[in-house]
């Protein structure tokens, strides 16, 4: 099941936190922001850093997307 980070980006907008501010607070590179925007895999360590920096729980920054892209799971 794919993960989306839409909640994170909404939270950043609501709190008026820029991507670069998040990178500084959480201590990671721009590569992580790029991966988040593409809903790609990031490590649990990075997720933990984001949660700690924003003082939120995991459920406040990510959610599982029940709708999968066509062809994503067609390898058999």
mmCIF file of the N, C-alpha and C atoms, coordinates in Angstrom:
data_MODEL
# 
_entry.id   MODEL 
# 
loop_
_atom_site.group_PDB 
_atom_site.id 
_atom_site.type_symbol 
_atom_site.label_atom_id 
_atom_site.label_alt_id 
_atom_site.label_comp_id 
_atom_site.label_asym_id 
_atom_site.label_entity_id 
_atom_site.label_seq_id 
_atom_site.pdbx_PDB_ins_code 
_atom_site.Cartn_x 
_atom_site.Cartn_y 
_atom_site.Cartn_z 
_atom_site.occupancy 
_atom_site.B_iso_or_equiv 
_atom_site.pdbx_formal_charge 
_atom_site.auth_seq_id 
_atom_site.auth_comp_id 
_atom_site.auth_asym_id 
_atom_site.auth_atom_id 
_atom_site.pdbx_PDB_model_num 
ATOM 1   N N  . UNK A 1 1  ? 0.849  -1.171  0.000   1.00 0.00 ? 1  UNK A N  1 
ATOM 2   C CA . UNK A 1 1  ? 0.000  0.000   0.000   1.00 0.00 ? 1  UNK A CA 1 
ATOM 3   C C  . UNK A 1 1  ? 0.901  1.243   0.000   1.00 0.00 ? 1  UNK A C  1 
ATOM 4   N N  . UNK A 1 2  ? 0.707  2.134   -0.962  1.00 0.00 ? 2  UNK A N  1 
ATOM 5   C CA . UNK A 1 2  ? 1.555  3.326   -1.040  1.00 0.00 ? 2  UNK A CA 1 
ATOM 6   C C  . UNK A 1 2  ? 1.283  4.326   0.087   1.00 0.00 ? 2  UNK A C  1 
ATOM 7   N N  . UNK A 1 3  ? 2.312  5.081   0.387   1.00 0.00 ? 3  UNK A N  1 
ATOM 8   C CA . UNK A 1 3  ? 2.232  6.113   1.423   1.00 0.00 ? 3  UNK A CA 1 
ATOM 9   C C  . UNK A 1 3  ? 2.213  7.472   0.734   1.00 0.00 ? 3  UNK A C  1 
ATOM 10  N N  . UNK A 1 4  ? 1.393  8.390   1.253   1.00 0.00 ? 4  UNK A N  1 
ATOM 11  C CA . UNK A 1 4  ? 1.403  9.764   0.759   1.00 0.00 ? 4  UNK A CA 1 
ATOM 12  C C  . UNK A 1 4  ? 1.764  10.697  1.907   1.00 0.00 ? 4  UNK A C  1 
ATOM 13  N N  . UNK A 1 5  ? 2.378  11.800  1.545   1.00 0.00 ? 5  UNK A N  1 
ATOM 14  C CA . UNK A 1 5  ? 2.814  12.786  2.531   1.00 0.00 ? 5  UNK A CA 1 
ATOM 15  C C  . UNK A 1 5  ? 2.030  14.090  2.409   1.00 0.00 ? 5  UNK A C  1 
ATOM 16  N N  . UNK A 1 6  ? 0.816  14.014  1.863   1.00 0.00 ? 6  UNK A N  1 
ATOM 17  C CA . UNK A 1 6  ? -0.015 15.207  1.702   1.00 0.00 ? 6  UNK A CA 1 
ATOM 18  C C  . UNK A 1 6  ? -0.285 15.887  3.038   1.00 0.00 ? 6  UNK A C  1 
ATOM 19  N N  . UNK A 1 7  ? -0.475 15.093  4.072   1.00 0.00 ? 7  UNK A N  1 
ATOM 20  C CA . UNK A 1 7  ? -0.719 15.662  5.404   1.00 0.00 ? 7  UNK A CA 1 
ATOM 21  C C  . UNK A 1 7  ? 0.466  16.509  5.861   1.00 0.00 ? 7  UNK A C  1 
ATOM 22  N N  . UNK A 1 8  ? 1.666  16.043  5.572   1.00 0.00 ? 8  UNK A N  1 
ATOM 23  C CA . UNK A 1 8  ? 2.866  16.791  5.949   1.00 0.00 ? 8  UNK A CA 1 
ATOM 24  C C  . UNK A 1 8  ? 2.880  18.150  5.268   1.00 0.00 ? 8  UNK A C  1 
ATOM 25  N N  . UNK A 1 9  ? 2.642  18.170  3.962   1.00 0.00 ? 9  UNK A N  1 
ATOM 26  C CA . UNK A 1 9  ? 2.715  19.429  3.232   1.00 0.00 ? 9  UNK A CA 1 
ATOM 27  C C  . UNK A 1 9  ? 1.596  20.382  3.629   1.00 0.00 ? 9  UNK A C  1 
ATOM 28  N N  . UNK A 1 10 ? 0.433  19.848  3.959   1.00 0.00 ? 10 UNK A N  1 
ATOM 29  C CA . UNK A 1 10 ? -0.650 20.697  4.471   1.00 0.00 ? 10 UNK A CA 1 
ATOM 30  C C  . UNK A 1 10 ? -0.243 21.291  5.820   1.00 0.00 ? 10 UNK A C  1 
ATOM 31  N N  . UNK A 1 11 ? 0.364  20.471  6.671   1.00 0.00 ? 11 UNK A N  1 
ATOM 32  C CA . UNK A 1 11 ? 0.826  20.937  7.976   1.00 0.00 ? 11 UNK A CA 1 
ATOM 33  C C  . UNK A 1 11 ? 1.873  22.044  7.826   1.00 0.00 ? 11 UNK A C  1 
ATOM 34  N N  . UNK A 1 12 ? 2.787  21.868  6.885   1.00 0.00 ? 12 UNK A N  1 
ATOM 35  C CA . UNK A 1 12 ? 3.812  22.886  6.653   1.00 0.00 ? 12 UNK A CA 1 
ATOM 36  C C  . UNK A 1 12 ? 3.183  24.202  6.206   1.00 0.00 ? 12 UNK A C  1 
ATOM 37  N N  . UNK A 1 13 ? 2.195  24.116  5.331   1.00 0.00 ? 13 UNK A N  1 
ATOM 38  C CA . UNK A 1 13 ? 1.491  25.320  4.874   1.00 0.00 ? 13 UNK A CA 1 
ATOM 39  C C  . UNK A 1 13 ? 0.766  25.978  6.039   1.00 0.00 ? 13 UNK A C  1 
ATOM 40  N N  . UNK A 1 14 ? 0.040  25.177  6.806   1.00 0.00 ? 14 UNK A N  1 
ATOM 41  C CA . UNK A 1 14 ? -0.713 25.716  7.947   1.00 0.00 ? 14 UNK A CA 1 
ATOM 42  C C  . UNK A 1 14 ? 0.196  26.411  8.955   1.00 0.00 ? 14 UNK A C  1 
ATOM 43  N N  . UNK A 1 15 ? 1.380  25.852  9.149   1.00 0.00 ? 15 UNK A N  1 
ATOM 44  C CA . UNK A 1 15 ? 2.322  26.426  10.124  1.00 0.00 ? 15 UNK A CA 1 
ATOM 45  C C  . UNK A 1 15 ? 3.280  27.438  9.497   1.00 0.00 ? 15 UNK A C  1 
ATOM 46  N N  . UNK A 1 16 ? 3.126  27.645  8.207   1.00 0.00 ? 16 UNK A N  1 
ATOM 47  C CA . UNK A 1 16 ? 3.987  28.570  7.458   1.00 0.00 ? 16 UNK A CA 1 
ATOM 48  C C  . UNK A 1 16 ? 5.469  28.206  7.610   1.00 0.00 ? 16 UNK A C  1 
ATOM 49  N N  . UNK A 1 17 ? 5.741  26.931  7.422   1.00 0.00 ? 17 UNK A N  1 
ATOM 50  C CA . UNK A 1 17 ? 7.115  26.423  7.492   1.00 0.00 ? 17 UNK A CA 1 
ATOM 51  C C  . UNK A 1 17 ? 7.556  26.073  6.074   1.00 0.00 ? 17 UNK A C  1 
ATOM 52  N N  . UNK A 1 18 ? 8.676  26.623  5.655   1.00 0.00 ? 18 UNK A N  1 
ATOM 53  C CA . UNK A 1 18 ? 9.187  26.328  4.315   1.00 0.00 ? 18 UNK A CA 1 
ATOM 54  C C  . UNK A 1 18 ? 9.908  24.984  4.309   1.00 0.00 ? 18 UNK A C  1 
ATOM 55  N N  . UNK A 1 19 ? 10.123 24.476  3.101   1.00 0.00 ? 19 UNK A N  1 
ATOM 56  C CA . UNK A 1 19 ? 10.864 23.220  2.970   1.00 0.00 ? 19 UNK A CA 1 
ATOM 57  C C  . UNK A 1 19 ? 12.269 23.357  3.550   1.00 0.00 ? 19 UNK A C  1 
ATOM 58  N N  . UNK A 1 20 ? 12.912 24.495  3.305   1.00 0.00 ? 20 UNK A N  1 
ATOM 59  C CA . UNK A 1 20 ? 14.273 24.679  3.827   1.00 0.00 ? 20 UNK A CA 1 
ATOM 60  C C  . UNK A 1 20 ? 14.277 24.776  5.354   1.00 0.00 ? 20 UNK A C  1 
ATOM 61  N N  . UNK A 1 21 ? 13.238 25.368  5.931   1.00 0.00 ? 21 UNK A N  1 
ATOM 62  C CA . UNK A 1 21 ? 13.140 25.406  7.395   1.00 0.00 ? 21 UNK A CA 1 
ATOM 63  C C  . UNK A 1 21 ? 12.994 23.995  7.957   1.00 0.00 ? 21 UNK A C  1 
ATOM 64  N N  . UNK A 1 22 ? 12.180 23.180  7.296   1.00 0.00 ? 22 UNK A N  1 
ATOM 65  C CA . UNK A 1 22 ? 12.015 21.793  7.739   1.00 0.00 ? 22 UNK A CA 1 
ATOM 66  C C  . UNK A 1 22 ? 13.342 21.051  7.647   1.00 0.00 ? 22 UNK A C  1 
ATOM 67  N N  . UNK A 1 23 ? 14.069 21.256  6.554   1.00 0.00 ? 23 UNK A N  1 
ATOM 68  C CA . UNK A 1 23 ? 15.368 20.601  6.403   1.00 0.00 ? 23 UNK A CA 1 
ATOM 69  C C  . UNK A 1 23 ? 16.308 20.998  7.537   1.00 0.00 ? 23 UNK A C  1 
ATOM 70  N N  . UNK A 1 24 ? 16.322 22.271  7.880   1.00 0.00 ? 24 UNK A N  1 
ATOM 71  C CA . UNK A 1 24 ? 17.182 22.740  8.973   1.00 0.00 ? 24 UNK A CA 1 
ATOM 72  C C  . UNK A 1 24 ? 16.758 22.147  10.312  1.00 0.00 ? 24 UNK A C  1 
ATOM 73  N N  . UNK A 1 25 ? 15.461 22.177  10.592  1.00 0.00 ? 25 UNK A N  1 
ATOM 74  C CA . UNK A 1 25 ? 14.953 21.668  11.875  1.00 0.00 ? 25 UNK A CA 1 
ATOM 75  C C  . UNK A 1 25 ? 15.173 20.166  12.021  1.00 0.00 ? 25 UNK A C  1 
ATOM 76  N N  . UNK A 1 26 ? 14.936 19.433  10.929  1.00 0.00 ? 26 UNK A N  1 
ATOM 77  C CA . UNK A 1 26 ? 15.016 17.975  10.986  1.00 0.00 ? 26 UNK A CA 1 
ATOM 78  C C  . UNK A 1 26 ? 16.423 17.455  10.700  1.00 0.00 ? 26 UNK A C  1 
ATOM 79  N N  . UNK A 1 27 ? 17.241 18.268  10.070  1.00 0.00 ? 27 UNK A N  1 
ATOM 80  C CA . UNK A 1 27 ? 18.619 17.870  9.803   1.00 0.00 ? 27 UNK A CA 1 
ATOM 81  C C  . UNK A 1 27 ? 18.777 16.872  8.678   1.00 0.00 ? 27 UNK A C  1 
ATOM 82  N N  . UNK A 1 28 ? 18.099 17.117  7.562   1.00 0.00 ? 28 UNK A N  1 
ATOM 83  C CA . UNK A 1 28 ? 18.299 16.254  6.399   1.00 0.00 ? 28 UNK A CA 1 
ATOM 84  C C  . UNK A 1 28 ? 18.444 17.087  5.137   1.00 0.00 ? 28 UNK A C  1 
ATOM 85  N N  . UNK A 1 29 ? 18.758 16.426  4.022   1.00 0.00 ? 29 UNK A N  1 
ATOM 86  C CA . UNK A 1 29 ? 19.066 17.111  2.772   1.00 0.00 ? 29 UNK A CA 1 
ATOM 87  C C  . UNK A 1 29 ? 17.820 17.374  1.930   1.00 0.00 ? 29 UNK A C  1 
ATOM 88  N N  . UNK A 1 30 ? 18.024 18.167  0.885   1.00 0.00 ? 30 UNK A N  1 
ATOM 89  C CA . UNK A 1 30 ? 16.948 18.481  -0.059  1.00 0.00 ? 30 UNK A CA 1 
ATOM 90  C C  . UNK A 1 30 ? 16.453 17.219  -0.760  1.00 0.00 ? 30 UNK A C  1 
ATOM 91  N N  . UNK A 1 31 ? 17.291 16.209  -0.845  1.00 0.00 ? 31 UNK A N  1 
ATOM 92  C CA . UNK A 1 31 ? 16.903 14.948  -1.470  1.00 0.00 ? 31 UNK A CA 1 
ATOM 93  C C  . UNK A 1 31 ? 15.682 14.342  -0.772  1.00 0.00 ? 31 UNK A C  1 
ATOM 94  N N  . UNK A 1 32 ? 15.612 14.456  0.537   1.00 0.00 ? 32 UNK A N  1 
ATOM 95  C CA . UNK A 1 32 ? 14.475 13.909  1.287   1.00 0.00 ? 32 UNK A CA 1 
ATOM 96  C C  . UNK A 1 32 ? 13.201 14.660  0.919   1.00 0.00 ? 32 UNK A C  1 
ATOM 97  N N  . UNK A 1 33 ? 13.278 15.984  0.796   1.00 0.00 ? 33 UNK A N  1 
ATOM 98  C CA . UNK A 1 33 ? 12.109 16.780  0.402   1.00 0.00 ? 33 UNK A CA 1 
ATOM 99  C C  . UNK A 1 33 ? 11.629 16.346  -0.980  1.00 0.00 ? 33 UNK A C  1 
ATOM 100 N N  . UNK A 1 34 ? 12.557 16.151  -1.892  1.00 0.00 ? 34 UNK A N  1 
ATOM 101 C CA . UNK A 1 34 ? 12.205 15.702  -3.244  1.00 0.00 ? 34 UNK A CA 1 
ATOM 102 C C  . UNK A 1 34 ? 11.496 14.361  -3.194  1.00 0.00 ? 34 UNK A C  1 
ATOM 103 N N  . UNK A 1 35 ? 12.010 13.440  -2.409  1.00 0.00 ? 35 UNK A N  1 
ATOM 104 C CA . UNK A 1 35 ? 11.396 12.113  -2.292  1.00 0.00 ? 35 UNK A CA 1 
ATOM 105 C C  . UNK A 1 35 ? 10.007 12.213  -1.670  1.00 0.00 ? 35 UNK A C  1 
ATOM 106 N N  . UNK A 1 36 ? 9.849  13.091  -0.678  1.00 0.00 ? 36 UNK A N  1 
ATOM 107 C CA . UNK A 1 36 ? 8.540  13.292  -0.049  1.00 0.00 ? 36 UNK A CA 1 
ATOM 108 C C  . UNK A 1 36 ? 7.527  13.813  -1.067  1.00 0.00 ? 36 UNK A C  1 
ATOM 109 N N  . UNK A 1 37 ? 7.943  14.772  -1.875  1.00 0.00 ? 37 UNK A N  1 
ATOM 110 C CA . UNK A 1 37 ? 7.044  15.356  -2.877  1.00 0.00 ? 37 UNK A CA 1 
ATOM 111 C C  . UNK A 1 37 ? 6.598  14.329  -3.907  1.00 0.00 ? 37 UNK A C  1 
ATOM 112 N N  . UNK A 1 38 ? 7.457  13.337  -4.160  1.00 0.00 ? 38 UNK A N  1 
ATOM 113 C CA . UNK A 1 38 ? 7.137  12.284  -5.124  1.00 0.00 ? 38 UNK A CA 1 
ATOM 114 C C  . UNK A 1 38 ? 6.482  11.078  -4.457  1.00 0.00 ? 38 UNK A C  1 
ATOM 115 N N  . UNK A 1 39 ? 6.210  11.184  -3.145  1.00 0.00 ? 39 UNK A N  1 
ATOM 116 C CA . UNK A 1 39 ? 5.655  10.072  -2.363  1.00 0.00 ? 39 UNK A CA 1 
ATOM 117 C C  . UNK A 1 39 ? 6.505  8.814   -2.494  1.00 0.00 ? 39 UNK A C  1 
ATOM 118 N N  . UNK A 1 40 ? 7.815  9.004   -2.517  1.00 0.00 ? 40 UNK A N  1 
ATOM 119 C CA . UNK A 1 40 ? 8.745  7.889   -2.592  1.00 0.00 ? 40 UNK A CA 1 
ATOM 120 C C  . UNK A 1 40 ? 9.168  7.469   -1.192  1.00 0.00 ? 40 UNK A C  1 
ATOM 121 N N  . UNK A 1 41 ? 9.812  6.324   -1.125  1.00 0.00 ? 41 UNK A N  1 
ATOM 122 C CA . UNK A 1 41 ? 10.273 5.782   0.152   1.00 0.00 ? 41 UNK A CA 1 
ATOM 123 C C  . UNK A 1 41 ? 11.265 6.724   0.823   1.00 0.00 ? 41 UNK A C  1 
ATOM 124 N N  . UNK A 1 42 ? 11.077 6.944   2.118   1.00 0.00 ? 42 UNK A N  1 
ATOM 125 C CA . UNK A 1 42 ? 12.098 7.563   2.963   1.00 0.00 ? 42 UNK A CA 1 
ATOM 126 C C  . UNK A 1 42 ? 12.230 6.684   4.206   1.00 0.00 ? 42 UNK A C  1 
ATOM 127 N N  . UNK A 1 43 ? 13.376 6.735   4.818   1.00 0.00 ? 43 UNK A N  1 
ATOM 128 C CA . UNK A 1 43 ? 13.639 5.858   5.962   1.00 0.00 ? 43 UNK A CA 1 
ATOM 129 C C  . UNK A 1 43 ? 12.807 6.247   7.177   1.00 0.00 ? 43 UNK A C  1 
ATOM 130 N N  . UNK A 1 44 ? 12.642 5.289   8.066   1.00 0.00 ? 44 UNK A N  1 
ATOM 131 C CA . UNK A 1 44 ? 11.946 5.561   9.327   1.00 0.00 ? 44 UNK A CA 1 
ATOM 132 C C  . UNK A 1 44 ? 12.722 6.600   10.136  1.00 0.00 ? 44 UNK A C  1 
ATOM 133 N N  . UNK A 1 45 ? 14.022 6.599   10.001  1.00 0.00 ? 45 UNK A N  1 
ATOM 134 C CA . UNK A 1 45 ? 14.847 7.590   10.695  1.00 0.00 ? 45 UNK A CA 1 
ATOM 135 C C  . UNK A 1 45 ? 14.478 9.007   10.241  1.00 0.00 ? 45 UNK A C  1 
ATOM 136 N N  . UNK A 1 46 ? 14.283 9.188   8.937   1.00 0.00 ? 46 UNK A N  1 
ATOM 137 C CA . UNK A 1 46 ? 13.889 10.500  8.417   1.00 0.00 ? 46 UNK A CA 1 
ATOM 138 C C  . UNK A 1 46 ? 12.489 10.880  8.875   1.00 0.00 ? 46 UNK A C  1 
ATOM 139 N N  . UNK A 1 47 ? 11.589 9.915   8.889   1.00 0.00 ? 47 UNK A N  1 
ATOM 140 C CA . UNK A 1 47 ? 10.229 10.169  9.366   1.00 0.00 ? 47 UNK A CA 1 
ATOM 141 C C  . UNK A 1 47 ? 10.268 10.590  10.833  1.00 0.00 ? 47 UNK A C  1 
ATOM 142 N N  . UNK A 1 48 ? 11.088 9.905   11.610  1.00 0.00 ? 48 UNK A N  1 
ATOM 143 C CA . UNK A 1 48 ? 11.226 10.248  13.027  1.00 0.00 ? 48 UNK A CA 1 
ATOM 144 C C  . UNK A 1 48 ? 11.789 11.662  13.203  1.00 0.00 ? 48 UNK A C  1 
ATOM 145 N N  . UNK A 1 49 ? 12.770 12.034  12.383  1.00 0.00 ? 49 UNK A N  1 
ATOM 146 C CA . UNK A 1 49 ? 13.344 13.376  12.456  1.00 0.00 ? 49 UNK A CA 1 
ATOM 147 C C  . UNK A 1 49 ? 12.294 14.439  12.159  1.00 0.00 ? 49 UNK A C  1 
ATOM 148 N N  . UNK A 1 50 ? 11.454 14.176  11.162  1.00 0.00 ? 50 UNK A N  1 
ATOM 149 C CA . UNK A 1 50 ? 10.390 15.120  10.809  1.00 0.00 ? 50 UNK A CA 1 
ATOM 150 C C  . UNK A 1 50 ? 9.410  15.255  11.966  1.00 0.00 ? 50 UNK A C  1 
ATOM 151 N N  . UNK A 1 51 ? 8.987  14.127  12.506  1.00 0.00 ? 51 UNK A N  1 
ATOM 152 C CA . UNK A 1 51 ? 8.035  14.141  13.626  1.00 0.00 ? 51 UNK A CA 1 
ATOM 153 C C  . UNK A 1 51 ? 8.605  14.895  14.824  1.00 0.00 ? 51 UNK A C  1 
ATOM 154 N N  . UNK A 1 52 ? 9.853  14.656  15.143  1.00 0.00 ? 52 UNK A N  1 
ATOM 155 C CA . UNK A 1 52 ? 10.492 15.344  16.269  1.00 0.00 ? 52 UNK A CA 1 
ATOM 156 C C  . UNK A 1 52 ? 10.612 16.842  16.009  1.00 0.00 ? 52 UNK A C  1 
ATOM 157 N N  . UNK A 1 53 ? 10.990 17.204  14.794  1.00 0.00 ? 53 UNK A N  1 
ATOM 158 C CA . UNK A 1 53 ? 11.161 18.618  14.456  1.00 0.00 ? 53 UNK A CA 1 
ATOM 159 C C  . UNK A 1 53 ? 9.837  19.374  14.528  1.00 0.00 ? 53 UNK A C  1 
ATOM 160 N N  . UNK A 1 54 ? 8.759  18.711  14.118  1.00 0.00 ? 54 UNK A N  1 
ATOM 161 C CA . UNK A 1 54 ? 7.444  19.362  14.096  1.00 0.00 ? 54 UNK A CA 1 
ATOM 162 C C  . UNK A 1 54 ? 6.627  19.072  15.353  1.00 0.00 ? 54 UNK A C  1 
ATOM 163 N N  . UNK A 1 55 ? 7.150  18.191  16.189  1.00 0.00 ? 55 UNK A N  1 
ATOM 164 C CA . UNK A 1 55 ? 6.466  17.771  17.420  1.00 0.00 ? 55 UNK A CA 1 
ATOM 165 C C  . UNK A 1 55 ? 5.063  17.228  17.123  1.00 0.00 ? 55 UNK A C  1 
ATOM 166 N N  . UNK A 1 56 ? 5.042  16.254  16.210  1.00 0.00 ? 56 UNK A N  1 
ATOM 167 C CA . UNK A 1 56 ? 3.788  15.601  15.821  1.00 0.00 ? 56 UNK A CA 1 
ATOM 168 C C  . UNK A 1 56 ? 4.001  14.095  15.767  1.00 0.00 ? 56 UNK A C  1 
ATOM 169 N N  . UNK A 1 57 ? 2.912  13.361  15.683  1.00 0.00 ? 57 UNK A N  1 
ATOM 170 C CA . UNK A 1 57 ? 2.971  11.920  15.505  1.00 0.00 ? 57 UNK A CA 1 
ATOM 171 C C  . UNK A 1 57 ? 3.012  11.555  14.034  1.00 0.00 ? 57 UNK A C  1 
ATOM 172 N N  . UNK A 1 58 ? 3.395  10.327  13.757  1.00 0.00 ? 58 UNK A N  1 
ATOM 173 C CA . UNK A 1 58 ? 3.495  9.842   12.382  1.00 0.00 ? 58 UNK A CA 1 
ATOM 174 C C  . UNK A 1 58 ? 2.168  10.002  11.642  1.00 0.00 ? 58 UNK A C  1 
ATOM 175 N N  . UNK A 1 59 ? 1.063  9.737   12.332  1.00 0.00 ? 59 UNK A N  1 
ATOM 176 C CA . UNK A 1 59 ? -0.249 9.820   11.687  1.00 0.00 ? 59 UNK A CA 1 
ATOM 177 C C  . UNK A 1 59 ? -0.611 11.239  11.257  1.00 0.00 ? 59 UNK A C  1 
ATOM 178 N N  . UNK A 1 60 ? 0.156  12.221  11.709  1.00 0.00 ? 60 UNK A N  1 
ATOM 179 C CA . UNK A 1 60 ? -0.109 13.611  11.335  1.00 0.00 ? 60 UNK A CA 1 
ATOM 180 C C  . UNK A 1 60 ? 0.686  14.061  10.112  1.00 0.00 ? 60 UNK A C  1 
ATOM 181 N N  . UNK A 1 61 ? 1.597  13.207  9.627   1.00 0.00 ? 61 UNK A N  1 
ATOM 182 C CA . UNK A 1 61 ? 2.392  13.600  8.461   1.00 0.00 ? 61 UNK A CA 1 
ATOM 183 C C  . UNK A 1 61 ? 2.263  12.650  7.274   1.00 0.00 ? 61 UNK A C  1 
ATOM 184 N N  . UNK A 1 62 ? 1.779  11.450  7.509   1.00 0.00 ? 62 UNK A N  1 
ATOM 185 C CA . UNK A 1 62 ? 1.628  10.530  6.383   1.00 0.00 ? 62 UNK A CA 1 
ATOM 186 C C  . UNK A 1 62 ? 0.344  9.742   6.512   1.00 0.00 ? 62 UNK A C  1 
ATOM 187 N N  . UNK A 1 63 ? -0.072 9.194   5.378   1.00 0.00 ? 63 UNK A N  1 
ATOM 188 C CA . UNK A 1 63 ? -1.234 8.318   5.375   1.00 0.00 ? 63 UNK A CA 1 
ATOM 189 C C  . UNK A 1 63 ? -1.049 7.279   4.284   1.00 0.00 ? 63 UNK A C  1 
ATOM 190 N N  . UNK A 1 64 ? -1.725 6.181   4.441   1.00 0.00 ? 64 UNK A N  1 
ATOM 191 C CA . UNK A 1 64 ? -1.676 5.124   3.446   1.00 0.00 ? 64 UNK A CA 1 
ATOM 192 C C  . UNK A 1 64 ? -2.730 5.392   2.398   1.00 0.00 ? 64 UNK A C  1 
ATOM 193 N N  . UNK A 1 65 ? -2.330 5.305   1.136   1.00 0.00 ? 65 UNK A N  1 
ATOM 194 C CA . UNK A 1 65 ? -3.223 5.554   0.013   1.00 0.00 ? 65 UNK A CA 1 
ATOM 195 C C  . UNK A 1 65 ? -3.753 4.215   -0.473  1.00 0.00 ? 65 UNK A C  1 
ATOM 196 N N  . UNK A 1 66 ? -5.047 4.029   -0.374  1.00 0.00 ? 66 UNK A N  1 
ATOM 197 C CA . UNK A 1 66 ? -5.640 2.749   -0.770  1.00 0.00 ? 66 UNK A CA 1 
ATOM 198 C C  . UNK A 1 66 ? -5.795 2.627   -2.279  1.00 0.00 ? 66 UNK A C  1 
ATOM 199 N N  . UNK A 1 67 ? -5.661 3.721   -3.011  1.00 0.00 ? 67 UNK A N  1 
ATOM 200 C CA . UNK A 1 67 ? -5.775 3.695   -4.466  1.00 0.00 ? 67 UNK A CA 1 
ATOM 201 C C  . UNK A 1 67 ? -4.376 3.592   -5.039  1.00 0.00 ? 67 UNK A C  1 
ATOM 202 N N  . UNK A 1 68 ? -4.102 2.473   -5.690  1.00 0.00 ? 68 UNK A N  1 
ATOM 203 C CA . UNK A 1 68 ? -2.778 2.261   -6.256  1.00 0.00 ? 68 UNK A CA 1 
ATOM 204 C C  . UNK A 1 68 ? -2.780 2.605   -7.728  1.00 0.00 ? 68 UNK A C  1 
ATOM 205 N N  . UNK A 1 69 ? -1.647 3.058   -8.217  1.00 0.00 ? 69 UNK A N  1 
ATOM 206 C CA . UNK A 1 69 ? -1.505 3.401   -9.624  1.00 0.00 ? 69 UNK A CA 1 
ATOM 207 C C  . UNK A 1 69 ? -1.676 2.164   -10.483 1.00 0.00 ? 69 UNK A C  1 
ATOM 208 N N  . UNK A 1 70 ? -2.222 2.356   -11.652 1.00 0.00 ? 70 UNK A N  1 
ATOM 209 C CA . UNK A 1 70 ? -2.418 1.252   -12.583 1.00 0.00 ? 70 UNK A CA 1 
ATOM 210 C C  . UNK A 1 70 ? -1.073 0.633   -12.929 1.00 0.00 ? 70 UNK A C  1 
ATOM 211 N N  . UNK A 1 71 ? -0.983 -0.666  -12.800 1.00 0.00 ? 71 UNK A N  1 
ATOM 212 C CA . UNK A 1 71 ? 0.232  -1.378  -13.148 1.00 0.00 ? 71 UNK A CA 1 
ATOM 213 C C  . UNK A 1 71 ? 1.227  -1.506  -12.020 1.00 0.00 ? 71 UNK A C  1 
ATOM 214 N N  . UNK A 1 72 ? 0.985  -0.898  -10.900 1.00 0.00 ? 72 UNK A N  1 
ATOM 215 C CA . UNK A 1 72 ? 1.941  -0.925  -9.800  1.00 0.00 ? 72 UNK A CA 1 
ATOM 216 C C  . UNK A 1 72 ? 2.167  -2.332  -9.280  1.00 0.00 ? 72 UNK A C  1 
ATOM 217 N N  . UNK A 1 73 ? 1.113  -3.101  -9.137  1.00 0.00 ? 73 UNK A N  1 
ATOM 218 C CA . UNK A 1 73 ? 1.234  -4.444  -8.569  1.00 0.00 ? 73 UNK A CA 1 
ATOM 219 C C  . UNK A 1 73 ? 0.933  -5.540  -9.585  1.00 0.00 ? 73 UNK A C  1 
ATOM 220 N N  . UNK A 1 74 ? 1.224  -5.292  -10.834 1.00 0.00 ? 74 UNK A N  1 
ATOM 221 C CA . UNK A 1 74 ? 0.893  -6.279  -11.848 1.00 0.00 ? 74 UNK A CA 1 
ATOM 222 C C  . UNK A 1 74 ? 2.001  -7.286  -12.090 1.00 0.00 ? 74 UNK A C  1 
ATOM 223 N N  . UNK A 1 75 ? 3.121  -7.176  -11.362 1.00 0.00 ? 75 UNK A N  1 
ATOM 224 C CA . UNK A 1 75 ? 4.177  -8.175  -11.518 1.00 0.00 ? 75 UNK A CA 1 
ATOM 225 C C  . UNK A 1 75 ? 3.761  -9.435  -10.778 1.00 0.00 ? 75 UNK A C  1 
ATOM 226 N N  . UNK A 1 76 ? 3.714  -10.518 -11.460 1.00 0.00 ? 76 UNK A N  1 
ATOM 227 C CA . UNK A 1 76 ? 3.362  -11.801 -10.836 1.00 0.00 ? 76 UNK A CA 1 
ATOM 228 C C  . UNK A 1 76 ? 4.364  -12.862 -11.174 1.00 0.00 ? 76 UNK A C  1 
# 
